[in-house]
Amino acid sequence: MIVRAATKNDIDAILLLLYELGRPKPRTKSKKTMFEKQILQYIKEKQLVVAQVNSEVIGVISMILTPRLNQTRLEMYIPELVVSRTHQKMGIGKALINHAMLLAKKENCFRIRLESGHARKESHKFYSHLGFDQYAKTFKLDLEK
């Protein structure tokens, strides 16, 4: 397995992984193009990393470094971490998190934060095993209905 920076050639594989996570599939060509542009922006900002076995992309992690008003150091936020169902429980998610941790330390972040849906019990165990603590409740307000 190789963990590496994502490239433009990985966009289709990344989209498939996001759909596997439950992210919405684009209903129009223009929406798909918009999703591809968003992924390309993450790639340009070096905030998208993939795990690859042979020539297949089987995992992806996105990272955002952001300032906080009450901190002097950055926070790393992980919006997406996906490993294909056929490759889970093989250390791939851990390798992606370890990569994020190295980057967070290099950037002198004060913490790494992520969210996980209530139903993802196995994911919660995974994050706890890696040392993450549950500390907050998340709220949302959908504006597109």
N, C-alpha and C positions, 0 to 999 in steps of 0.2 A: 504494500500500500504506500502511496505517495500522498503527502499533504502539500499543496502548492497554491500559489495565487491563481485565481480564476482568470481565464482569458475569454476573448470574444467567441472562440470556438466552443466554449462550454455552455453558452446561453441556452440552447435547446434542452440539454441535460438538466440544467439548473431549474428551468421551468417545469420539467417533468417531476423533479423532486419536490418542488413547491406544491404542485397539484396533489402529489401523494400525501403531503402534510395537510391538505384540505384547503389550500389557498384557491381562490376562484380562478376558473379557466376563462380566458378572454372569449367573448361572444362575437367579436368582430375582428377583422384584420387590423384595424387601427388600434384597438385595445391591445392586441398582441404586440404590435410595434411599440406601443407605449411601455408595456412590461419589459420588452427587450431593451429599450432605452434606459429604463430605470436600472436594470441589471448592469448594463454597460457603464453607467455612472458609478455604481459601486465598484466595478472592476477598475475604473480609472483612479478612484480614490483609494485603491488597495484595501478595501474593506470587505472583500469577498474571497473566501478560500474554499477550495474543493478537496475532497479525498478521492483518490483514483486507484482502482485496481485494474492492472493491465491497461487497457485504453478506455475503460468505462468509469465515468464519474458516478460515484455511489454515495456521496455525501457533500453537504455544503453548509457553511456557516457565514452569516453576515454580521458585521460589527460596525457600530457607530461610536465614535469618540465624541463626547459632548461635554461642554462646560456646565457646571451647576452654579447657581447663584450663591450658595452657601459653602462652596468648596474652592480651594485654590488649585486643585488638581482635576483632571478630567475623569469622567465616568465612562466606562465601556458598556454599551448596551448591545445585547445580542437579540435582534428581532427574529432571526430564523436560524435554526439548527435542524437539519434534516439528514437522516441516513436512510437509504432505501430499505424497505421492509426485509428484503432478502439478504441484507448485510448487517442487520442489527445484532447486538450482543457479540461483536467481534473486535471491539476496541476502537472502532472508527469514530464514534461520537466523542470518546475520551481523547483521541488524538486531535480532533478538531478543537475541543475545549482547551486542551493543552497549548495548542497554537495560539488561541485567543489569549490565554493567560500570559504567555511569553510576550505577546504584543502589548498587552495591558501593562505589564511590568516595564517594558521598554519605554512606553509612553508615560510612565509614572502615574498611572490611573489610581484612584483611591478605592475603586471597586469595579466589579463586573456585575451587571444586572440583566436579568432576563425574565420572561413571563412564560407560563405554561398553563394551558387550559385545564379546568377542573377534572375533566375526564381522563387526562393523560397520566394515570397513576404510575405506569412504568417509567415514564419520563421523570416524574417527581422522585422516584426511588433513585434513578440514575443521577440526577442533580444532587440529591442529598449525599449519595455515595462519594461524589466528587468534592464535597465540602460546602456546597451551597446551602444557605439557610433560607427557609420561608420566612418572610418578614413583613409582607404587605398584602393587601387585597387590592385587586385592580378593578376599575370601573370603566365603562365605555358608553358612548352615546353614538349610535349609528346615524349618520346623516343622509345616507343613500338608502331609500326604501322604495 
